Amino acid sequence: MLDKPFIDDLDVLNEGFRNELEALAAPSREHRRLEAGVMKELLVQLCNGHYLSVAVMEILLGRKAQSIRQNYLKPMVDSKQLKLAFPNKPNSPRQGYTLS
């Protein structure tokens, strides 16, 4: 049982919350190159208060899932900035991330 809501489908969110997430992620969609610190801060904001799947991050950020996972999520989990929804299955395609 998870301690926070798990978001794995943007279509089921109410419009206001979805718009809020899209606005937070807008800098990533609007700029092909972002400093790593800026992207990490976006991920912290997006993962605040709930678990977010990589598939949803891919849509919100306009980046490939593999790139998000390798360049940001894994290092942020390793440094305990983020935590996994399913720590016993770190490579699960249904994995989600939230603030530690």
Gaussian input, Z-matrix of N, CA and C with variables (Angstrom, degrees):
# hf/3-21g

backbone

0 1
 N
 C     1     B1
 C     2     B2     1     A1
 N     3     B3     2     A2     1     D1
 C     4     B4     3     A3     2     D2
 C     5     B5     4     A4     3     D3
 N     6     B6     5     A5     4     D4
 C     7     B7     6     A6     5     D5
 C     8     B8     7     A7     6     D6
 N     9     B9     8     A8     7     D7
 C    10    B10     9     A9     8     D8
 C    11    B11    10    A10     9     D9
 N    12    B12    11    A11    10    D10
 C    13    B13    12    A12    11    D11
 C    14    B14    13    A13    12    D12
 N    15    B15    14    A14    13    D13
 C    16    B16    15    A15    14    D14
 C    17    B17    16    A16    15    D15
 N    18    B18    17    A17    16    D16
 C    19    B19    18    A18    17    D17
 C    20    B20    19    A19    18    D18
 N    21    B21    20    A20    19    D19
 C    22    B22    21    A21    20    D20
 C    23    B23    22    A22    21    D21
 N    24    B24    23    A23    22    D22
 C    25    B25    24    A24    23    D23
 C    26    B26    25    A25    24    D24
 N    27    B27    26    A26    25    D25
 C    28    B28    27    A27    26    D26
 C    29    B29    28    A28    27    D27
 N    30    B30    29    A29    28    D28
 C    31    B31    30    A30    29    D29
 C    32    B32    31    A31    30    D30
 N    33    B33    32    A32    31    D31
 C    34    B34    33    A33    32    D32
 C    35    B35    34    A34    33    D33
 N    36    B36    35    A35    34    D34
 C    37    B37    36    A36    35    D35
 C    38    B38    37    A37    36    D36
 N    39    B39    38    A38    37    D37
 C    40    B40    39    A39    38    D38
 C    41    B41    40    A40    39    D39
 N    42    B42    41    A41    40    D40
 C    43    B43    42    A42    41    D41
 C    44    B44    43    A43    42    D42
 N    45    B45    44    A44    43    D43
 C    46    B46    45    A45    44    D44
 C    47    B47    46    A46    45    D45
 N    48    B48    47    A47    46    D46
 C    49    B49    48    A48    47    D47
 C    50    B50    49    A49    48    D48
 N    51    B51    50    A50    49    D49
 C    52    B52    51    A51    50    D50
 C    53    B53    52    A52    51    D51
 N    54    B54    53    A53    52    D52
 C    55    B55    54    A54    53    D53
 C    56    B56    55    A55    54    D54
 N    57    B57    56    A56    55    D55
 C    58    B58    57    A57    56    D56
 C    59    B59    58    A58    57    D57
 N    60    B60    59    A59    58    D58
 C    61    B61    60    A60    59    D59
 C    62    B62    61    A61    60    D60
 N    63    B63    62    A62    61    D61
 C    64    B64    63    A63    62    D62
 C    65    B65    64    A64    63    D63
 N    66    B66    65    A65    64    D64
 C    67    B67    66    A66    65    D65
 C    68    B68    67    A67    66    D66
 N    69    B69    68    A68    67    D67
 C    70    B70    69    A69    68    D68
 C    71    B71    70    A70    69    D69
 N    72    B72    71    A71    70    D70
 C    73    B73    72    A72    71    D71
 C    74    B74    73    A73    72    D72
 N    75    B75    74    A74    73    D73
 C    76    B76    75    A75    74    D74
 C    77    B77    76    A76    75    D75
 N    78    B78    77    A77    76    D76
 C    79    B79    78    A78    77    D77
 C    80    B80    79    A79    78    D78
 N    81    B81    80    A80    79    D79
 C    82    B82    81    A81    80    D80
 C    83    B83    82    A82    81    D81
 N    84    B84    83    A83    82    D82
 C    85    B85    84    A84    83    D83
 C    86    B86    85    A85    84    D84
 N    87    B87    86    A86    85    D85
 C    88    B88    87    A87    86    D86
 C    89    B89    88    A88    87    D87
 N    90    B90    89    A89    88    D88
 C    91    B91    90    A90    89    D89
 C    92    B92    91    A91    90    D90
 N    93    B93    92    A92    91    D91
 C    94    B94    93    A93    92    D92
 C    95    B95    94    A94    93    D93
 N    96    B96    95    A95    94    D94
 C    97    B97    96    A96    95    D95
 C    98    B98    97    A97    96    D96
 N    99    B99    98    A98    97    D97
 C   100   B100    99    A99    98    D98
 C   101   B101   100   A100    99    D99
 N   102   B102   101   A101   100   D100
 C   103   B103   102   A102   101   D101
 C   104   B104   103   A103   102   D102
 N   105   B105   104   A104   103   D103
 C   106   B106   105   A105   104   D104
 C   107   B107   106   A106   105   D105
 N   108   B108   107   A107   106   D106
 C   109   B109   108   A108   107   D107
 C   110   B110   109   A109   108   D108
 N   111   B111   110   A110   109   D109
 C   112   B112   111   A111   110   D110
 C   113   B113   112   A112   111   D111
 N   114   B114   113   A113   112   D112
 C   115   B115   114   A114   113   D113
 C   116   B116   115   A115   114   D114
 N   117   B117   116   A116   115   D115
 C   118   B118   117   A117   116   D116
 C   119   B119   118   A118   117   D117
 N   120   B120   119   A119   118   D118
 C   121   B121   120   A120   119   D119
 C   122   B122   121   A121   120   D120
 N   123   B123   122   A122   121   D121
 C   124   B124   123   A123   122   D122
 C   125   B125   124   A124   123   D123
 N   126   B126   125   A125   124   D124
 C   127   B127   126   A126   125   D125
 C   128   B128   127   A127   126   D126
 N   129   B129   128   A128   127   D127
 C   130   B130   129   A129   128   D128
 C   131   B131   130   A130   129   D129
 N   132   B132   131   A131   130   D130
 C   133   B133   132   A132   131   D131
 C   134   B134   133   A133   132   D132
 N   135   B135   134   A134   133   D133
 C   136   B136   135   A135   134   D134
 C   137   B137   136   A136   135   D135
 N   138   B138   137   A137   136   D136
 C   139   B139   138   A138   137   D137
 C   140   B140   139   A139   138   D138
 N   141   B141   140   A140   139   D139
 C   142   B142   141   A141   140   D140
 C   143   B143   142   A142   141   D141
 N   144   B144   143   A143   142   D142
 C   145   B145   144   A144   143   D143
 C   146   B146   145   A145   144   D144
 N   147   B147   146   A146   145   D145
 C   148   B148   147   A147   146   D146
 C   149   B149   148   A148   147   D147
 N   150   B150   149   A149   148   D148
 C   151   B151   150   A150   149   D149
 C   152   B152   151   A151   150   D150
 N   153   B153   152   A152   151   D151
 C   154   B154   153   A153   152   D152
 C   155   B155   154   A154   153   D153
 N   156   B156   155   A155   154   D154
 C   157   B157   156   A156   155   D155
 C   158   B158   157   A157   156   D156
 N   159   B159   158   A158   157   D157
 C   160   B160   159   A159   158   D158
 C   161   B161   160   A160   159   D159
 N   162   B162   161   A161   160   D160
 C   163   B163   162   A162   161   D161
 C   164   B164   163   A163   162   D162
 N   165   B165   164   A164   163   D163
 C   166   B166   165   A165   164   D164
 C   167   B167   166   A166   165   D165
 N   168   B168   167   A167   166   D166
 C   169   B169   168   A168   167   D167
 C   170   B170   169   A169   168   D168
 N   171   B171   170   A170   169   D169
 C   172   B172   171   A171   170   D170
 C   173   B173   172   A172   171   D171
 N   174   B174   173   A173   172   D172
 C   175   B175   174   A174   173   D173
 C   176   B176   175   A175   174   D174
 N   177   B177   176   A176   175   D175
 C   178   B178   177   A177   176   D176
 C   179   B179   178   A178   177   D177
 N   180   B180   179   A179   178   D178
 C   181   B181   180   A180   179   D179
 C   182   B182   181   A181   180   D180
 N   183   B183   182   A182   181   D181
 C   184   B184   183   A183   182   D182
 C   185   B185   184   A184   183   D183
 N   186   B186   185   A185   184   D184
 C   187   B187   186   A186   185   D185
 C   188   B188   187   A187   186   D186
 N   189   B189   188   A188   187   D187
 C   190   B190   189   A189   188   D188
 C   191   B191   190   A190   189   D189
 N   192   B192   191   A191   190   D190
 C   193   B193   192   A192   191   D191
 C   194   B194   193   A193   192   D192
 N   195   B195   194   A194   193   D193
 C   196   B196   195   A195   194   D194
 C   197   B197   196   A196   195   D195
 N   198   B198   197   A197   196   D196
 C   199   B199   198   A198   197   D197
 C   200   B200   199   A199   198   D198
 N   201   B201   200   A200   199   D199
 C   202   B202   201   A201   200   D200
 C   203   B203   202   A202   201   D201
 N   204   B204   203   A203   202   D202
 C   205   B205   204   A204   203   D203
 C   206   B206   205   A205   204   D204
 N   207   B207   206   A206   205   D205
 C   208   B208   207   A207   206   D206
 C   209   B209   208   A208   207   D207
 N   210   B210   209   A209   208   D208
 C   211   B211   210   A210   209   D209
 C   212   B212   211   A211   210   D210
 N   213   B213   212   A212   211   D211
 C   214   B214   213   A213   212   D212
 C   215   B215   214   A214   213   D213
 N   216   B216   215   A215   214   D214
 C   217   B217   216   A216   215   D215
 C   218   B218   217   A217   216   D216
 N   219   B219   218   A218   217   D217
 C   220   B220   219   A219   218   D218
 C   221   B221   220   A220   219   D219
 N   222   B222   221   A221   220   D220
 C   223   B223   222   A222   221   D221
 C   224   B224   223   A223   222   D222
 N   225   B225   224   A224   223   D223
 C   226   B226   225   A225   224   D224
 C   227   B227   226   A226   225   D225
 N   228   B228   227   A227   226   D226
 C   229   B229   228   A228   227   D227
 C   230   B230   229   A229   228   D228
 N   231   B231   230   A230   229   D229
 C   232   B232   231   A231   230   D230
 C   233   B233   232   A232   231   D231
 N   234   B234   233   A233   232   D232
 C   235   B235   234   A234   233   D233
 C   236   B236   235   A235   234   D234
 N   237   B237   236   A236   235   D235
 C   238   B238   237   A237   236   D236
 C   239   B239   238   A238   237   D237
 N   240   B240   239   A239   238   D238
 C   241   B241   240   A240   239   D239
 C   242   B242   241   A241   240   D240
 N   243   B243   242   A242   241   D241
 C   244   B244   243   A243   242   D242
 C   245   B245   244   A244   243   D243
 N   246   B246   245   A245   244   D244
 C   247   B247   246   A246   245   D245
 C   248   B248   247   A247   246   D246
 N   249   B249   248   A248   247   D247
 C   250   B250   249   A249   248   D248
 C   251   B251   250   A250   249   D249
 N   252   B252   251   A251   250   D250
 C   253   B253   252   A252   251   D251
 C   254   B254   253   A253   252   D252
 N   255   B255   254   A254   253   D253
 C   256   B256   255   A255   254   D254
 C   257   B257   256   A256   255   D255
 N   258   B258   257   A257   256   D256
 C   259   B259   258   A258   257   D257
 C   260   B260   259   A259   258   D258
 N   261   B261   260   A260   259   D259
 C   262   B262   261   A261   260   D260
 C   263   B263   262   A262   261   D261
 N   264   B264   263   A263   262   D262
 C   265   B265   264   A264   263   D263
 C   266   B266   265   A265   264   D264
 N   267   B267   266   A266   265   D265
 C   268   B268   267   A267   266   D266
 C   269   B269   268   A268   267   D267
 N   270   B270   269   A269   268   D268
 C   271   B271   270   A270   269   D269
 C   272   B272   271   A271   270   D270
 N   273   B273   272   A272   271   D271
 C   274   B274   273   A273   272   D272
 C   275   B275   274   A274   273   D273
 N   276   B276   275   A275   274   D274
 C   277   B277   276   A276   275   D275
 C   278   B278   277   A277   276   D276
 N   279   B279   278   A278   277   D277
 C   280   B280   279   A279   278   D278
 C   281   B281   280   A280   279   D279
 N   282   B282   281   A281   280   D280
 C   283   B283   282   A282   281   D281
 C   284   B284   283   A283   282   D282
 N   285   B285   284   A284   283   D283
 C   286   B286   285   A285   284   D284
 C   287   B287   286   A286   285   D285
 N   288   B288   287   A287   286   D286
 C   289   B289   288   A288   287   D287
 C   290   B290   289   A289   288   D288
 N   291   B291   290   A290   289   D289
 C   292   B292   291   A291   290   D290
 C   293   B293   292   A292   291   D291
 N   294   B294   293   A293   292   D292
 C   295   B295   294   A294   293   D293
 C   296   B296   295   A295   294   D294
 N   297   B297   296   A296   295   D295
 C   298   B298   297   A297   296   D296
 C   299   B299   298   A298   297   D297

   B1=1.4562
   B2=1.5292
   B3=1.3189
   B4=1.4629
   B5=1.5236
   B6=1.3253
   B7=1.4583
   B8=1.5257
   B9=1.3395
   B10=1.4680
   B11=1.5210
   B12=1.3277
   B13=1.4718
   B14=1.5284
   B15=1.3257
   B16=1.4611
   B17=1.5259
   B18=1.3316
   B19=1.4640
   B20=1.5182
   B21=1.3358
   B22=1.4611
   B23=1.5253
   B24=1.3356
   B25=1.4632
   B26=1.5224
   B27=1.3277
   B28=1.4640
   B29=1.5208
   B30=1.3259
   B31=1.4620
   B32=1.5238
   B33=1.3221
   B34=1.4628
   B35=1.5316
   B36=1.3191
   B37=1.4632
   B38=1.5165
   B39=1.3427
   B40=1.4616
   B41=1.5249
   B42=1.2999
   B43=1.4673
   B44=1.5244
   B45=1.3200
   B46=1.4578
   B47=1.5163
   B48=1.3390
   B49=1.4646
   B50=1.5230
   B51=1.3258
   B52=1.4698
   B53=1.5291
   B54=1.3287
   B55=1.4681
   B56=1.5241
   B57=1.3307
   B58=1.4651
   B59=1.5343
   B60=1.3313
   B61=1.4684
   B62=1.5275
   B63=1.3289
   B64=1.4676
   B65=1.5242
   B66=1.3271
   B67=1.4659
   B68=1.5317
   B69=1.3313
   B70=1.4706
   B71=1.5240
   B72=1.3273
   B73=1.4668
   B74=1.5230
   B75=1.3157
   B76=1.4668
   B77=1.5281
   B78=1.3399
   B79=1.4711
   B80=1.5322
   B81=1.3206
   B82=1.4655
   B83=1.5257
   B84=1.3209
   B85=1.4685
   B86=1.5309
   B87=1.3201
   B88=1.4647
   B89=1.5247
   B90=1.3208
   B91=1.4674
   B92=1.5232
   B93=1.3152
   B94=1.4649
   B95=1.5290
   B96=1.3094
   B97=1.4662
   B98=1.5247
   B99=1.3121
   B100=1.4598
   B101=1.5226
   B102=1.3144
   B103=1.4586
   B104=1.5233
   B105=1.3205
   B106=1.4644
   B107=1.5287
   B108=1.3129
   B109=1.4653
   B110=1.5138
   B111=1.3242
   B112=1.4644
   B113=1.5260
   B114=1.3290
   B115=1.4667
   B116=1.5246
   B117=1.3133
   B118=1.4669
   B119=1.5243
   B120=1.3204
   B121=1.4631
   B122=1.5249
   B123=1.3378
   B124=1.4697
   B125=1.5278
   B126=1.3189
   B127=1.4662
   B128=1.5268
   B129=1.3197
   B130=1.4646
   B131=1.5277
   B132=1.3236
   B133=1.4630
   B134=1.5251
   B135=1.3291
   B136=1.4645
   B137=1.5260
   B138=1.3203
   B139=1.4714
   B140=1.5295
   B141=1.2963
   B142=1.4573
   B143=1.5315
   B144=1.3191
   B145=1.4596
   B146=1.5133
   B147=1.3290
   B148=1.4672
   B149=1.5267
   B150=1.3182
   B151=1.4638
   B152=1.5154
   B153=1.3128
   B154=1.4599
   B155=1.5260
   B156=1.3255
   B157=1.4662
   B158=1.5260
   B159=1.3250
   B160=1.4629
   B161=1.5259
   B162=1.3220
   B163=1.4665
   B164=1.5243
   B165=1.3241
   B166=1.4634
   B167=1.5270
   B168=1.3329
   B169=1.4716
   B170=1.5219
   B171=1.3194
   B172=1.4650
   B173=1.5265
   B174=1.3151
   B175=1.4668
   B176=1.5231
   B177=1.3287
   B178=1.4627
   B179=1.5263
   B180=1.3331
   B181=1.4646
   B182=1.5244
   B183=1.3320
   B184=1.4623
   B185=1.5167
   B186=1.3345
   B187=1.4691
   B188=1.5218
   B189=1.3147
   B190=1.4629
   B191=1.5344
   B192=1.3246
   B193=1.4662
   B194=1.5237
   B195=1.3245
   B196=1.4703
   B197=1.5290
   B198=1.3214
   B199=1.4621
   B200=1.5283
   B201=1.3213
   B202=1.4698
   B203=1.5232
   B204=1.3205
   B205=1.4653
   B206=1.5317
   B207=1.3309
   B208=1.4734
   B209=1.5193
   B210=1.3298
   B211=1.4640
   B212=1.5216
   B213=1.3244
   B214=1.4671
   B215=1.5223
   B216=1.3240
   B217=1.4611
   B218=1.5258
   B219=1.3325
   B220=1.4699
   B221=1.5300
   B222=1.3470
   B223=1.4715
   B224=1.5312
   B225=1.3324
   B226=1.4650
   B227=1.5292
   B228=1.3193
   B229=1.4683
   B230=1.5321
   B231=1.3322
   B232=1.4687
   B233=1.5266
   B234=1.3410
   B235=1.4667
   B236=1.5298
   B237=1.3394
   B238=1.4650
   B239=1.5269
   B240=1.3363
   B241=1.4653
   B242=1.5270
   B243=1.3356
   B244=1.4591
   B245=1.5180
   B246=1.3379
   B247=1.4605
   B248=1.5178
   B249=1.3260
   B250=1.4545
   B251=1.5247
   B252=1.3263
   B253=1.4616
   B254=1.5195
   B255=1.3281
   B256=1.4631
   B257=1.5334
   B258=1.3356
   B259=1.4680
   B260=1.5287
   B261=1.3196
   B262=1.4687
   B263=1.5203
   B264=1.3450
   B265=1.4681
   B266=1.5312
   B267=1.3335
   B268=1.4700
   B269=1.5227
   B270=1.3281
   B271=1.4631
   B272=1.5242
   B273=1.3119
   B274=1.4632
   B275=1.5224
   B276=1.3335
   B277=1.4685
   B278=1.5296
   B279=1.3185
   B280=1.4666
   B281=1.5273
   B282=1.3280
   B283=1.4569
   B284=1.5245
   B285=1.3284
   B286=1.4545
   B287=1.5165
   B288=1.3174
   B289=1.4637
   B290=1.5195
   B291=1.3269
   B292=1.4554
   B293=1.5274
   B294=1.3262
   B295=1.4654
   B296=1.5173
   B297=1.3136
   B298=1.4763
   B299=1.5080
   A1=109.31
   A2=115.78
   A3=120.68
   A4=110.75
   A5=115.91
   A6=121.40
   A7=113.44
   A8=117.03
   A9=122.21
   A10=108.57
   A11=117.34
   A12=119.49
   A13=110.99
   A14=115.69
   A15=122.65
   A16=108.07
   A17=116.68
   A18=121.29
   A19=108.57
   A20=115.57
   A21=120.03
   A22=112.06
   A23=116.43
   A24=121.04
   A25=108.89
   A26=117.04
   A27=120.79
   A28=112.54
   A29=117.14
   A30=120.85
   A31=113.48
   A32=118.18
   A33=120.02
   A34=112.71
   A35=117.67
   A36=121.34
   A37=110.47
   A38=115.79
   A39=116.84
   A40=108.42
   A41=115.65
   A42=121.51
   A43=112.74
   A44=117.38
   A45=120.89
   A46=112.62
   A47=116.38
   A48=120.24
   A49=110.79
   A50=116.28
   A51=119.61
   A52=109.96
   A53=117.08
   A54=120.85
   A55=111.23
   A56=116.45
   A57=120.85
   A58=110.58
   A59=116.70
   A60=120.54
   A61=110.94
   A62=116.90
   A63=120.51
   A64=111.10
   A65=117.24
   A66=120.62
   A67=110.86
   A68=117.02
   A69=120.18
   A70=111.26
   A71=116.73
   A72=121.77
   A73=113.43
   A74=118.27
   A75=122.13
   A76=114.12
   A77=120.68
   A78=118.70
   A79=113.27
   A80=117.26
   A81=120.41
   A82=111.43
   A83=116.99
   A84=120.19
   A85=111.59
   A86=116.48
   A87=120.94
   A88=113.34
   A89=117.79
   A90=121.93
   A91=109.28
   A92=116.64
   A93=120.34
   A94=112.02
   A95=116.98
   A96=120.03
   A97=109.26
   A98=114.49
   A99=121.18
   A100=108.09
   A101=116.36
   A102=119.73
   A103=108.25
   A104=116.40
   A105=121.16
   A106=111.50
   A107=116.43
   A108=119.94
   A109=112.65
   A110=116.58
   A111=121.10
   A112=109.70
   A113=116.75
   A114=120.19
   A115=110.73
   A116=117.52
   A117=120.29
   A118=110.81
   A119=117.11
   A120=120.40
   A121=110.78
   A122=117.42
   A123=120.33
   A124=110.34
   A125=116.99
   A126=120.75
   A127=111.44
   A128=117.37
   A129=121.04
   A130=109.62
   A131=116.95
   A132=120.61
   A133=111.55
   A134=116.96
   A135=120.69
   A136=112.36
   A137=117.72
   A138=121.94
   A139=113.05
   A140=118.05
   A141=122.34
   A142=110.91
   A143=116.54
   A144=121.15
   A145=115.83
   A146=117.34
   A147=121.27
   A148=108.67
   A149=115.21
   A150=121.15
   A151=107.75
   A152=116.45
   A153=122.08
   A154=108.39
   A155=116.40
   A156=120.01
   A157=110.44
   A158=115.81
   A159=120.94
   A160=110.16
   A161=117.85
   A162=120.96
   A163=110.99
   A164=117.19
   A165=121.16
   A166=110.04
   A167=117.11
   A168=120.07
   A169=110.62
   A170=116.34
   A171=121.67
   A172=110.32
   A173=117.18
   A174=121.94
   A175=110.45
   A176=116.62
   A177=120.57
   A178=112.24
   A179=116.46
   A180=121.00
   A181=113.78
   A182=116.95
   A183=119.82
   A184=112.01
   A185=116.54
   A186=122.88
   A187=108.91
   A188=116.69
   A189=121.17
   A190=110.21
   A191=115.01
   A192=121.02
   A193=111.96
   A194=116.97
   A195=120.77
   A196=111.02
   A197=116.72
   A198=121.56
   A199=110.89
   A200=116.86
   A201=120.89
   A202=109.62
   A203=115.55
   A204=121.47
   A205=110.90
   A206=117.49
   A207=121.47
   A208=112.86
   A209=116.58
   A210=120.14
   A211=114.49
   A212=117.18
   A213=119.27
   A214=113.84
   A215=117.79
   A216=119.81
   A217=112.97
   A218=117.39
   A219=119.17
   A220=111.29
   A221=119.11
   A222=118.16
   A223=113.22
   A224=117.16
   A225=119.73
   A226=111.28
   A227=118.00
   A228=121.15
   A229=109.15
   A230=116.71
   A231=120.80
   A232=111.70
   A233=116.95
   A234=120.90
   A235=112.17
   A236=116.35
   A237=123.66
   A238=113.88
   A239=117.96
   A240=120.62
   A241=110.01
   A242=115.67
   A243=122.10
   A244=108.45
   A245=115.34
   A246=119.21
   A247=109.26
   A248=114.86
   A249=122.73
   A250=111.21
   A251=115.85
   A252=120.72
   A253=110.02
   A254=115.91
   A255=121.98
   A256=109.13
   A257=117.35
   A258=120.05
   A259=113.85
   A260=117.93
   A261=120.45
   A262=112.33
   A263=116.47
   A264=121.81
   A265=109.24
   A266=117.72
   A267=120.28
   A268=114.49
   A269=118.34
   A270=120.92
   A271=113.21
   A272=116.84
   A273=120.55
   A274=110.61
   A275=117.96
   A276=120.14
   A277=112.09
   A278=117.61
   A279=121.89
   A280=111.81
   A281=117.24
   A282=121.93
   A283=110.78
   A284=115.65
   A285=121.85
   A286=109.98
   A287=115.78
   A288=122.07
   A289=109.90
   A290=115.84
   A291=122.38
   A292=108.51
   A293=115.99
   A294=119.54
   A295=109.98
   A296=115.91
   A297=120.49
   A298=110.04
   D1=127.40
   D2=-178.75
   D3=-82.51
   D4=152.05
   D5=-179.06
   D6=-89.50
   D7=-3.06
   D8=-179.20
   D9=-143.99
   D10=161.24
   D11=175.47
   D12=-61.64
   D13=151.34
   D14=179.59
   D15=-114.64
   D16=120.31
   D17=-179.69
   D18=-103.96
   D19=112.53
   D20=177.69
   D21=-127.50
   D22=7.88
   D23=179.61
   D24=-153.29
   D25=113.41
   D26=-179.65
   D27=-66.77
   D28=-26.99
   D29=-175.62
   D30=-67.51
   D31=-19.83
   D32=-179.48
   D33=-92.19
   D34=-4.42
   D35=179.61
   D36=-80.44
   D37=150.79
   D38=173.94
   D39=-68.63
   D40=154.04
   D41=-171.72
   D42=-58.39
   D43=-40.39
   D44=-178.37
   D45=-63.23
   D46=-45.07
   D47=-179.81
   D48=-68.31
   D49=-40.66
   D50=177.91
   D51=-61.22
   D52=-44.12
   D53=178.67
   D54=-61.55
   D55=-36.73
   D56=178.69
   D57=-64.07
   D58=-45.47
   D59=177.97
   D60=-63.47
   D61=-42.40
   D62=179.44
   D63=-63.78
   D64=-38.19
   D65=178.54
   D66=-66.53
   D67=-40.67
   D68=177.64
   D69=-60.75
   D70=-38.61
   D71=-175.41
   D72=-87.16
   D73=-6.37
   D74=-174.67
   D75=-51.94
   D76=-42.46
   D77=-179.23
   D78=-56.30
   D79=-34.71
   D80=179.47
   D81=-69.24
   D82=-38.30
   D83=179.26
   D84=-73.27
   D85=-30.49
   D86=-174.71
   D87=-85.86
   D88=-21.27
   D89=-177.15
   D90=-127.47
   D91=120.71
   D92=-179.06
   D93=-65.57
   D94=-33.99
   D95=179.63
   D96=-115.07
   D97=123.89
   D98=175.35
   D99=-127.08
   D100=146.26
   D101=174.10
   D102=-62.50
   D103=146.87
   D104=-178.56
   D105=-56.46
   D106=-39.37
   D107=179.94
   D108=-63.52
   D109=-36.54
   D110=178.37
   D111=-67.37
   D112=-44.80
   D113=179.51
   D114=-63.92
   D115=-40.97
   D116=178.89
   D117=-63.02
   D118=-39.54
   D119=177.98
   D120=-65.35
   D121=-38.78
   D122=175.58
   D123=-60.69
   D124=-43.77
   D125=179.80
   D126=-64.25
   D127=-40.00
   D128=176.73
   D129=-59.71
   D130=-45.91
   D131=-179.95
   D132=-65.49
   D133=-42.10
   D134=-178.61
   D135=-67.44
   D136=-32.28
   D137=-175.72
   D138=-93.94
   D139=9.06
   D140=-177.07
   D141=-79.32
   D142=117.91
   D143=173.57
   D144=92.04
   D145=-1.98
   D146=-178.50
   D147=-163.20
   D148=166.35
   D149=171.62
   D150=-90.78
   D151=140.09
   D152=-179.22
   D153=-125.21
   D154=130.21
   D155=179.55
   D156=-77.14
   D157=157.59
   D158=177.92
   D159=-64.65
   D160=-34.93
   D161=179.08
   D162=-61.28
   D163=-39.84
   D164=177.66
   D165=-70.41
   D166=-40.93
   D167=176.98
   D168=-59.31
   D169=-41.69
   D170=-179.70
   D171=-57.06
   D172=-44.13
   D173=179.48
   D174=-68.68
   D175=-49.49
   D176=-176.63
   D177=-63.14
   D178=-42.67
   D179=-174.19
   D180=-88.22
   D181=-16.98
   D182=-177.05
   D183=67.53
   D184=33.47
   D185=-179.77
   D186=-126.16
   D187=157.11
   D188=178.29
   D189=-71.71
   D190=140.17
   D191=-177.75
   D192=-55.99
   D193=-44.14
   D194=-178.11
   D195=-60.61
   D196=-40.92
   D197=178.88
   D198=-65.24
   D199=-45.14
   D200=178.91
   D201=-60.15
   D202=-46.59
   D203=-176.63
   D204=-63.07
   D205=-50.92
   D206=-175.19
   D207=-71.94
   D208=-45.59
   D209=-171.77
   D210=-82.95
   D211=-24.71
   D212=-173.70
   D213=-127.54
   D214=-54.67
   D215=-171.91
   D216=-64.97
   D217=-48.86
   D218=-178.89
   D219=-59.88
   D220=-49.40
   D221=177.58
   D222=-61.85
   D223=-34.73
   D224=-179.41
   D225=-72.24
   D226=-32.89
   D227=174.35
   D228=-70.53
   D229=-43.89
   D230=179.42
   D231=-59.52
   D232=-35.59
   D233=-179.71
   D234=-90.60
   D235=5.44
   D236=176.51
   D237=67.33
   D238=21.63
   D239=172.22
   D240=-75.57
   D241=-34.50
   D242=177.70
   D243=-123.64
   D244=157.81
   D245=173.79
   D246=-128.15
   D247=157.24
   D248=-177.12
   D249=-85.98
   D250=146.60
   D251=173.40
   D252=-68.95
   D253=-37.41
   D254=-177.08
   D255=-126.22
   D256=77.84
   D257=-174.63
   D258=-61.79
   D259=-23.66
   D260=178.68
   D261=-78.31
   D262=-10.67
   D263=179.71
   D264=-132.29
   D265=66.61
   D266=-173.81
   D267=-61.22
   D268=-24.10
   D269=-178.30
   D270=-100.66
   D271=12.20
   D272=-179.79
   D273=-62.77
   D274=134.86
   D275=176.82
   D276=-65.68
   D277=-15.66
   D278=179.17
   D279=-97.92
   D280=13.23
   D281=-176.92
   D282=-60.36
   D283=147.74
   D284=175.53
   D285=-131.11
   D286=162.18
   D287=-174.96
   D288=-132.93
   D289=143.32
   D290=175.79
   D291=-144.79
   D292=173.09
   D293=177.04
   D294=-68.50
   D295=145.45
   D296=178.60
   D297=-74.86

